[in-house]
């Protein structure tokens, strides 16, 4: 089966400078106290992690992304995330992302064609350095959530995510301070935080792709 044009776009585009932190920060929670500064430089002790952004086309070749809602018993409990986790032993981060995806939602690595990785994101609270990999599937896969880690696996279209209609902002109090929090309202649980920041860069690239189609 021929790959979706966005796959080829990402393969080529990833050889140049990516939108990076500027795109990520569009969906970053912002402290309302101007003196409260969040660290974002990677520490020397950061744990390397890999996540997969799984994308598939529907029958009309519109693209959808697969997301998970984490159970309440694991790290980042009850939040929407991409499948992924910390690197084990001597595996590459791409292997980490693919292994975790199979463990969490049952998608075999052989079903995924990796297009590229996008910009890493450092999470200071968990001291994690996350590298997101964008992977394409030929069609919508059967999703088998691992009940120990995933409460629900669901999909959202890129066209939906890129629409301002689903982008919201609210003031939230998060443990240590009040924040202006941007999020996507595509599920009963808001899509925000690190996952939203990585999604923001993907959508920046998707916007470039769409613009190129219209020129």
N, C-alpha and C positions, 0 to 999 in steps of 0.2 A: 504494500500500500504506500502511495506517495505521502511524504511528510507534509504537514500543514505549512504554508508559507511563513508563519510566525516562527516555526522551528528553524528554518533556514535563516531568517532575519536574525535571530538570537545567536546562531552559530557565528555569523559574520560580525554582528554588532559587538559581541563580547571580546573581539580582538582589539577594540578601541577602548578609550576611557569610558567607564560606565557613569550613570547619573550619581551613584554613590550616596554619600551622606546627605547631600542636599535634598535628594528625593526621599530618603528615609525620614528626614526630620519633618517632612510635611505631615506625617502621622505620629509624631512623637508627642507624648504628654509634656506640657510645658508648666514648670512651677509658677504659681501665681506670686510667690515671694521672689522678687528680683535678686535677692541675695542668696537664694538657694540654688546652688549649681550642681548639676548631675555630672559625674565623671563619665567620659566616653572613650578615653584612651585605653587600649588593651593592657592589662596587667601582665607581668611576667609569669604569674601563676594561673592564667586563664585556662580553663578546660576547653579543648577543641571539640566542637560539636558540628554535626551536619544535619541539615533538614532537606527534605524533598518538596518542591512545589510541583505536584502532579497535575498535568494539564491534558485534557482530551477534547476532541471535536465531537459535536453532535451530528445528526443526519444532515444538517444544513451547513456544516463546517464552522459553526460558531463554537468558540472555545469556552471551556469550563475548567475551574480549578477545584481540586478536592481538598477539603479541610476536615479537621477532627475537633471534637469537643472532648477535652480531657476529663477523666474521672476525678472525683474529689479526694482520691487517696495518693496522688502523685504530685510532683513538682508542677507549679503553675496550675493548680487544681481548678477545674471548672472553667478554664479558658479555652478559646478557640486557638488552634495552632496548626502548623504543618506537621506531618509525621517526621520524626527525627529524634536524635539524642546524642549522647556523648560518644566519642570515638573509643573503641576498644582495641587493646593490643596494638598490632602494627597495621591495621586496616587504614586505607585512605579515607578521607572525609566523604568522598562520593560513595564508597562502599558502606560507610556508616549510615548515610542517608537512605540508601537502598535497603540495607538490612533492617533498619528501624521501620521503614515503610511496610516491608513484608510482615514484620512482627506485629505492627500496630493495626494494619487494615487489610492484610492478606494479598497485597499486590506483589507478585514475583518480580525480582530484578530483571529477568529476561523480557518482561513486558514493557520495560521503560527504556526509552531512548533519551539519554541526557543531551540537552542542547548546550548548556553552559552552566557556570556558577555565576551568581551576581555578588554584590558587595557583602563582605562579612559584617556582622553586627555584634558589638560587644555588650553584654549584659552585666553591669557592675554588681547587681545585687546577688547574682548567682555565680559571678566570675566565670562566665561562659563566653567563648568566642564562637559565634554561630556562622557557618558558611552555608548559604542556601543554593541548592542545585535545582535547575529547572528541567523537568523531565516530561516527555510526551508519551502518551499512550495512543493506540490506534482508535480506540473507542472507549465508551464508559465501561470501566471494569466492575466486576462483582466486588463489593466491599464487605469485608468480614472483620468488624471491629473486635479487637482483643479486649474483653471486658475488664481486664486488670488495668488497662491504660486508657481505653477510649470508650466514652459513653455513647458517642454518636459520630458517624462519618457522613458528611453531606457535601453537596457541590454548590458552587455559585458561578454564574457566567461572568466572563471578563467585561462584557458590555454592561452588565449590572453594576459591577464594581467601579467602573470608570465613570458612571453617571453621578452627577452631584446630588441627585435625589436621595441616594442612600448614604451620603456622607454627613455625619452629624458632629457636634461638639457639645460637651457638657463640663461643668465643674464637678470634679470628684475629689474626695479626700482619700488619699492613698497612704495609709500607715503613718507617714512622717510629715506630710505636707499636703496642701491643696494644689490641684493641677487643673489646667485647661486640657481636656482629653478629647482628641479627635478619634472618631471610630466609624465603622461601617455598620449600618442597621440592616443586616441581611439575614438575621437569625434572632431567636429569642435572647441569645447571649451576644453582647456587643463584640465585634471584631476590633481589637485595639492592641496597643502595646507593641511588643517586638514583632509579632506576626504581621500587624498592620504596617509597621515600618518596612519590613521586607516586601510585603505586598505592594507598598507604595512605589518602590523602585521597579518592580515588575510592571506595574501599570504605566509608569513613565515610559518604559521601553515599548509597551503595547501601544501607547499613544503615538510614539514615533512611527511604529509600524503602520498604524491606521492612517496617519498623515501621509506616509509614503504611498499608500494605495490610492489616495485621493488626488495625488499630484499628477 
